[in-house]
Amino acid sequence: MENKIKQYREKKGLSQGKLADLCQVSRQTINAIENNKYDPSLQLAFDIAFHLHTSVEEVFKPQRRFEN
C-alpha cells in the first residue's frame, strides 16, 4: 500500500519517533510503513491519519491489482 506519511509527517514537523509515540508503536513500525514494507492495521492507519490531521484516504493509497 502506497502512503504519504513522510510528506504529512514532515509538514507537521514530526519525527518518526514522535509519530510513533503518539500512535503507541515503535519508530521502526512507522519507518517500515513509510517504506512500504509493512501495511498497518486499520486502527493504526486511522491513528496515523488522526495525528497527521488528515484522512486515511489522503495518507494511504491502495495498490490496485486488476485481473483479466
Backbone as CSV, one residue per row, in Angstrom:
resi,resn,N_x,N_y,N_z,CA_x,CA_y,CA_z,C_x,C_y,C_z
1,MET,0.842,-1.167,0.000,0.000,0.000,0.000,0.893,1.237,0.000
2,GLU,0.678,2.096,-0.953,1.447,3.335,-1.015,0.911,4.312,0.029
3,ASN,1.795,5.190,0.507,1.351,6.151,1.506,2.127,7.454,1.395
4,LYS,1.580,8.472,2.033,2.191,9.799,2.059,2.530,10.195,3.495
5,ILE,2.812,9.226,4.337,3.086,9.521,5.742,4.255,10.485,5.881
6,LYS,5.344,10.204,5.192,6.532,11.046,5.343,6.231,12.499,4.993
7,GLN,5.524,12.726,3.888,5.216,14.087,3.471,4.374,14.814,4.533
8,TYR,3.322,14.150,5.007,2.460,14.767,6.020,3.203,14.924,7.342
9,ARG,4.001,13.935,7.712,4.751,13.976,8.968,5.732,15.146,8.976
10,GLU,6.485,15.284,7.886,7.459,16.373,7.803,6.767,17.731,7.759
11,LYS,5.619,17.810,7.088,4.855,19.053,7.025,4.416,19.496,8.425
12,LYS,4.116,18.522,9.291,3.708,18.807,10.663,4.906,18.961,11.601
13,GLY,6.122,18.728,11.091,7.311,18.857,11.921,7.492,17.727,12.914
14,LEU,6.974,16.550,12.570,7.077,15.385,13.450,8.181,14.451,12.990
15,SER,8.933,13.931,13.928,9.909,12.879,13.618,9.164,11.545,13.583
16,GLN,9.820,10.527,13.045,9.222,9.190,13.078,8.983,8.771,14.521
17,GLY,9.933,9.080,15.392,9.810,8.696,16.797,8.629,9.357,17.481
18,LYS,8.407,10.646,17.213,7.288,11.360,17.826,5.959,10.807,17.323
19,LEU,5.846,10.578,16.013,4.617,9.991,15.474,4.392,8.609,16.069
20,ALA,5.454,7.849,16.194,5.350,6.508,16.792,4.841,6.605,18.225
21,ASP,5.379,7.537,18.999,4.919,7.721,20.378,3.431,8.077,20.420
22,LEU,3.019,8.984,19.558,1.615,9.384,19.519,0.699,8.212,19.177
23,CYS,1.183,7.324,18.311,0.387,6.165,17.869,0.624,4.924,18.722
24,GLN,1.513,5.036,19.696,1.847,3.935,20.605,2.381,2.702,19.875
25,VAL,3.293,2.965,18.931,4.012,1.902,18.229,5.494,2.276,18.235
26,SER,6.335,1.409,17.710,7.764,1.710,17.663,8.104,2.587,16.458
27,ARG,9.224,3.283,16.555,9.707,4.083,15.427,9.948,3.185,14.232
28,GLN,10.403,1.966,14.478,10.661,1.017,13.394,9.376,0.674,12.637
29,THR,8.263,0.626,13.349,6.978,0.361,12.691,6.624,1.491,11.732
30,ILE,6.763,2.727,12.192,6.482,3.879,11.323,7.418,3.860,10.116
31,ASN,8.698,3.568,10.351,9.670,3.503,9.260,9.274,2.436,8.244
32,ALA,8.885,1.267,8.714,8.507,0.171,7.811,7.267,0.531,6.995
33,ILE,6.302,1.200,7.621,5.098,1.613,6.893,5.447,2.661,5.847
34,GLU,6.258,3.657,6.236,6.661,4.708,5.284,7.372,4.127,4.074
35,ASN,8.147,3.067,4.285,8.927,2.464,3.206,8.209,1.309,2.526
36,ASN,6.892,1.230,2.738,6.044,0.213,2.096,6.509,-1.211,2.351
37,LYS,7.051,-1.458,3.540,7.483,-2.807,3.914,6.494,-3.459,4.863
38,TYR,5.504,-2.689,5.286,4.524,-3.181,6.245,3.233,-2.409,6.054
39,ASP,2.108,-3.111,5.976,0.803,-2.469,5.897,0.221,-2.395,7.299
40,PRO,-0.188,-1.205,7.735,-0.703,-1.066,9.095,-2.081,-1.690,9.240
41,SER,-2.428,-1.991,10.485,-3.802,-2.408,10.773,-4.721,-1.227,10.477
42,LEU,-5.981,-1.498,10.368,-6.945,-0.435,10.112,-6.913,0.588,11.250
43,GLN,-6.849,0.125,12.476,-6.804,1.037,13.624,-5.565,1.922,13.576
44,LEU,-4.408,1.335,13.262,-3.179,2.115,13.195,-3.239,3.123,12.047
45,ALA,-3.819,2.749,10.935,-3.967,3.681,9.814,-4.807,4.890,10.239
46,PHE,-5.898,4.650,10.966,-6.722,5.750,11.461,-5.971,6.594,12.480
47,ASP,-5.193,5.954,13.355,-4.400,6.689,14.340,-3.374,7.594,13.663
48,ILE,-2.691,7.061,12.674,-1.693,7.850,11.941,-2.356,9.054,11.289
49,ALA,-3.448,8.817,10.586,-4.155,9.916,9.913,-4.633,10.956,10.924
50,PHE,-5.157,10.509,12.062,-5.630,11.424,13.093,-4.511,12.341,13.566
51,HIS,-3.351,11.761,13.869,-2.238,12.546,14.387,-1.579,13.414,13.315
52,LEU,-1.823,13.100,12.056,-1.328,13.934,10.964,-2.384,14.954,10.519
53,HIS,-3.528,14.942,11.203,-4.630,15.877,10.945,-5.137,15.799,9.503
54,THR,-5.330,14.585,9.059,-5.854,14.367,7.713,-6.691,13.095,7.718
55,SER,-7.144,12.676,6.563,-7.965,11.459,6.469,-7.116,10.265,6.042
56,VAL,-7.632,9.101,6.320,-6.962,7.863,5.906,-6.814,7.839,4.390
57,GLU,-7.847,8.302,3.689,-7.818,8.293,2.219,-6.729,9.199,1.659
58,GLU,-6.401,10.268,2.370,-5.330,11.161,1.922,-3.946,10.569,2.167
59,VAL,-3.806,9.815,3.233,-2.490,9.268,3.605,-2.189,7.968,2.882
60,PHE,-3.172,7.105,2.751,-2.951,5.766,2.200,-3.657,5.587,0.868
61,LYS,-2.936,5.038,-0.095,-3.483,4.742,-1.414,-3.242,3.262,-1.697
62,PRO,-4.302,2.469,-1.760,-4.108,1.043,-2.046,-3.598,0.828,-3.465
63,GLN,-2.753,-0.157,-3.612,-2.275,-0.525,-4.948,-3.311,-1.471,-5.530
64,ARG,-3.872,-1.072,-6.615,-4.924,-1.876,-7.233,-4.311,-2.948,-8.110
65,ARG,-4.862,-4.121,-8.007,-4.449,-5.244,-8.860,-5.620,-5.629,-9.723
66,PHE,-5.421,-5.534,-10.995,-6.505,-5.850,-11.917,-6.251,-7.230,-12.502
67,GLU,-7.306,-8.017,-12.497,-7.229,-9.361,-13.083,-8.079,-9.390,-14.324
68,ASN,-7.632,-10.152,-15.300,-8.384,-10.312,-16.556,-9.385,-11.399,-16.442
